[in-house]
């Protein structure tokens, strides 16, 4: 990636002039490239596992599995109080100010706090499933119970991911859940097939539960070993109130972002058949490569934004933001064109009935391109103290998505879900663009330049 021009010709020269040297930009591209490669490998493994599950279970059971797993992802990503993201702000600040007591306290206290709370919350959620079971479809009850057992491990993995990323340990941050977990699931599915066992939604969730726990515990061991090499032992100070003061506004942003990302699946399950849920999820998985590019840039830029802002270096911050937006948008456009060109055969891998999702792919792609056009500006706003404005943008986009889904899904099914989500993402991107221009005066587009 270092040997290529980022976007239009001359960006590299302008970035070097603004940054004074290209070390940070070069490091960002290498780390983003590493993350993208890991996520692409993960997408490949996840694609294989989902293809195997869909082929084996059929679209109906696969839809139930997707529904239960969506709840796990949604709740597990919100139950860390936003600490997985705020770690990228807190850790660089503690290191920069040499506040080692607070740093040591955060590295261990953040994990203990989130794991304990998520464990208690999971027990409450399991009780809620029990109370609501008379009104829940019988074949979804067991998958939801198993989902409750996954939540503490997933929350812990998210926090460990944030800690590792704050030290630029991208392989340690992503490989356990992105690669190892997916490989385990494939192994379980192939093993069950070899034994002639029946695999339904419950068995698939059990495979996922074992894989998440094994990957999380392995990541914990390697993370603790790595931290011993960079943080000297000593006393720990636990500033729980200070951490939550930073993290909870970020949780608002992440929460509405996740609701925006998953409401289409949940509304589909409420109004349409499990078969349609499975087909729509296959469309989402096929387009996942586009969102991985955005994720790769967001994962590598957040703590850099915090560093440049703390140093008061506006020119460097502006150039770095431009660089990250262009490296998000142009690869996303290329990836979208490639996926749309080969979308039908990719969907066919799930089963012949899944090719009915090909036309909605074009509708869903519009929103992903719109989101990539503003790059990782939500990370910029979070790191620079504008979490509430960012959360408001996501909240408005989520409400719009919910309203549109409820209005369109009953009549138009997966076409309605794709259209609702794309319209909401366009509105979200426009709001983030306006907030960043109005509050920070920064250029937030992949073309043009200047403040």
N, C-alpha and C positions, 0 to 999 in steps of 0.2 A: 504493500500500500504506500510505503514511503516514496517509491519511485514514480508515482503517478501525480498528476496535477489534480488538486481538489476543486472540482467544479470548473468554472470558467478559467481560461488561461490568465495567469498573472496573480492568482490568489495566493500562491505560495510566496511570491515576492512581497506582496502587500502584508501578509501575515508576519514574515520575517522582519519587515521594517517596523511593524507595530510592536512585535514582541521583543525585538532586539536580538533574539536568536530563535531558532526553530525547535529547541529541545522540548518544550512543553507541547507544542503542536505535534511534533514527531512522536512523543510518548503517547499522546492521546490517540493518534491514529494506530499506533502499535497495539495499545490496550483495547481500543474499540475493535480493531481487526481481530484480536485474540477472542474477545467476547463474541463477536459475530461468528467466528469459526466454531466456537463452542456451542453457540445457540443453533447454528445450522446443523452441526452434528447431533445436537439434542433434538432438533426438529425432525431430522431423519430417523432417529431412534423412536421418537414419539409417534411419528407417522407410521412406522412399521408396527409398533405396539397397537396403535388404534386401528390400523388396517386388519391386523390379526383378530383383535377383539370384535370389530364390526363384522368381519367375515364369519367368525365362529358363533357369535351371539345372535346376529341378526340385528336389523335396524331398531327394533323395539327395545330389546334388552340393552343395546348399546345406548339408546336415548336415555334410559333410566340411569345407566352408569354416568353418562355425561352430566345429567341433572344433579346427581349426588356429588360428583366431583366438582361441579361449578360452585355448589354451596361450600365445599371444603376450601377451595381457592379463595372465594370471596371472604369468608369469615376468617380463615387463617391469615390472610394478608392484612386484615384490619385489627387483629387481636394483639399485635405487637406495639400498639399505641403510637405508631409512626417512628419507633426507635430505629428500625432498620434503615430508614432514610436519614433521620437526624444524626445517626452515627457519622455520616459523611460531613456533617457540620461540626459536631461536638469534638470528635477525635482530632481533626486538624487544628482546632482552636486550642485544645489542651496541649497538644504537642508544641504548637507555636509559642505558647506562653510558658512552656516548661512546667505545667501543673501536673506532675506525674502522679501525685496522690489521687487526684480526680480522674486522671486517665485510667489508672489501675482499677479504681472503683467502677468506672463506667464499663470497662471491658468485661468485668465479671458480674457486676450488679445488674446490668441491663438484661443479661441472659437469665439470671435467677428470677428477676421480677416478672418478665414476660412469660417464662415457662410456668411459674406458679399460678399466675392469673389465668393463663390459657387452659391449664389443667382443671382448675375449678370451673371455669366457664364451660368446658367440654362436658363436665358432669351435669351441669344445669341444662345444657342443650340436649343431652341424651334423655334427661327427664322430660323435656318439652316434646321430644319425638314420641316418647311413650304416651304422654297425655293426648297428643294429637293423632295418634295412630289410627283411631276409628275413622278419621276423615282423610287419611293419607292412603294413596293406592298401596295395596298390600305388597306389591313387588318392589316398592321403594323404601319400605321401613328398614329392612336389614342393611341396605347400602348406606342409609343415613346414620344408623347406629355406628357402623364401621367408620364412617366419615368423622364422627366425634372422636374416635380414638386416634385419628391422624392429626388433628388440630394442634396439640401441644408440640409435636415433633416439627410440624411445618412452621409454626411460629418461631421456634428456636432456630430452625434453619434460616429463616428470613433475617433474624437479628445477626446471626453469624455471617451471613452474606454481606450485610452492611458493614460489619467490622472488618472483614477481609478486604472489601473494596476500598475502604478508607486507607488501607496500607498498600493499595495497588496489587493485591494478591488475587488477580482475577480468576486464575485457574482454581484456587482454593475456594473462592466465592461461588463459582458456578458449576464446576465439574461434578461435585457430589450429587446435586439434585438434577442437573441438566443431562448428565451423561450416565452416571452410575445408577441412579434410580430408574431411568428408562431402560437401561440394559437389564437390570434385575427383573423388571416387569416382563420384558420380552422372554427372558429365561423362564420365568414362572409360566407364562402362557404356552410356550413351546413344550415345557415339561408336562403341563397338564394335558396338552394334546397328545403327547407321546404315551401317556398313561391311559388315554381314552376317557378322561374325565369330562363331565359337562361343565361349561363355564358360563355362568350368568352374571348379572350385574353385581350380586353379592360377592361372588368369587373374585371378580375383577377388582372390586374395592378392597378385598382382603389382600390381594397381590400388591395393590398400591400402598396399603398401610404398611406392610412389611418392608417394602422398598424405601418408603420415606423414612421410617425409623432407622433402618440400617445406614442409609446415606447420611442422615443427620448426626448420628453418633460417631460415624467415621470422620465427618467434617469437624466435629468438636475436638476429637483427639489431635488431628493435624493442626487445627487452629491454635490450640493451647501450646503445642510445641513451637509453632512459629512465633507466637507472642512472647514466649520466654526469650527468644533471640533478639527482640527489639525493645522490650520494656523491662527494665531492671526490677527485680523484686523489691518490695517495700510496702509501707502502709497504704491502705486504700481509704478513700473518702467517698461516701455514697451521697451524691446530691440528687436524690430522686425527684425532689420538687423542681429543681432547675432543669433536669432532663425532660420531665413531663411538660414543663412550660414551653420548651422548644418543640417537643415531639407532637403534642396534641393538636396544634394548628396544622402541622404537616399531616397528621392522621386524617383531619378533615379533608385535605386535598386528596390523599391516597384513597380515602373511603369513597368519596364521590367519583373518583376516577374508576375505581373498581366496580362500583354500582353501574356506572355508565358502560363499562366493558362487558358486564354480565347480565344486565337486565333483559337483553333480547332472548337469551336462553331461558331465563326463568319465566318470562311472559309466554314464550312458545310452549313451554311445558304446561302452562295453565290453560291455554286456549286450543292447542293443537295436539296431535298425536305424538307419542314418543318416537315414531318413525321420522317425523319431520324434524324433531329435535336432533336426532342422530345425523340426518342429512345436512342440516344447517351447521352442526359442529364440524362436520367433515369439510365444509366450505371454509370455516374459520381456521381450521388446522392447515388447510392448503395455503391460505393467504398469510400464515404466521410468519413466513420469511420476511415480509415487508415490515411488520411490527418489530421484528428482531433487530433491524437496523436502527430504528428509533431507540430501542432498549439499550443497544450497545453504546450509543453515544451518550444517552442519559446516565448510564452506569459509570462512565469514565469522566464525565465533566462536572458532576455536582460539587465535589470537594475542591476542584480547581476554581470554580466560580466563587466559592467561599473564601479561598486563599487570596485571590486577586481583589475581591471586595474589601477584605480585612486590611490589605496593604494599601488601599486607596488608589490602585492603579487602574483608572477607568479606561485608558487607551488599550491596555492589555486585555482587560475584560471584554471590551467591545470587539476586538480582533478575534479573540478566542470564541466568542459567541457566534460571530460570522462563520468562522471555520467549522464549528460544530453543526450549524444549520445546513450549510452546503453539503457537508459529508453525511447528513441525514437525508436530505431531499433527493439529490441526484441518484444515489444508489437505490433509494426506494422506488423511484420512477422506473429504473431499469428492471428491478426485481418484479415489480407489478406487471410490466409488459411480458416478462418471461413466464410468470405464473399463469397469466390469462391465456397465453398462447398454448400452454400445455395443461390447462386446467381440467379439461374433460377426461383425458387418460389418467390423470392423477386421482380424480374423484372415482373413476371406474375401479381403481385398486380396492376401494372400500366395498365395492359390490356394484352390480349393474344399476340398481335402483338409485345409487348416490349421484349418478350423472345428471339427475334432474336439478341438482344444485349449481350447474355450470352457469346458467344465465344470471342467477342472483350474485354470482361471484363478481360480475362487472359492477353491479350496484354497490356491493360491499367495498370494492376497491377504491371508490371515490373518497370515502371517509378516511381511509388510510393515507392516501396521497395528501389530503388536506391537513391531516395531523403532521405529516412529515415536513410540510412546507414551513412550519414554525420551529422545527427542531426541538431540542430539549429545554424550551423556555420555561416549562413548569418547574424544572429543577433550578433554573436561575432564580425564579421568583421565590421559591422555597428557601434557597440559600441566602437570599438578600433581604429576608424578613417580610416578604409580601405573601405569606401563606394564606392569609384570609381572603385576599383578592383572588388568588388562584383557586381557592376552595369554592368561592362564590361562582366563578366561571364554570367549574366542574359541576357544581350543584345545579346551575341553570341548564347545563347541557344534559345532565341526568334526568331532571324533571321533564325536559323536552322529549328525551328519548323514551321515557316511561309513557308519556301521553301519546306519542306517536305509535309506540308499540301496541298499546292497548287499543288504539284506533285502527291500526292497519293489520295487525297480526290475525285477528279472528277471520277477516275476509281474504287476506292475501298471503297468509302463511309466511314462509321464509322470504318471499319477496318483500313483504311488509316489514319484517324484522331487519333485513338488510338496508332497506330505504330509511327506516327510522334511525338506525345507528349511523348511517352515513350523513344524514342531515344534521344529526346532533354533533358529530365530529367536526363538520364544517363550521357550525356555530361555535363550538368550543375553541377551535383554532382561531377564529376571528376575534373572539373575546380575549384570548391570551395575547394575540398580536396587539390589540388595542391597549390592554393593561400594561404591557411591557413598554410600548411607545409612550403612553401617557405618564407612567410613573418613573421610568428610567431613561426615556429618551433614546433608546437603543434601536438600531436597525434590525428588524426581525423578519427578513425574507431571504430566500436562497439566491436572489438576484439583486443587483444593485449594490451600493455600498454607502458608507457614511452614516452619521448619526442623524 
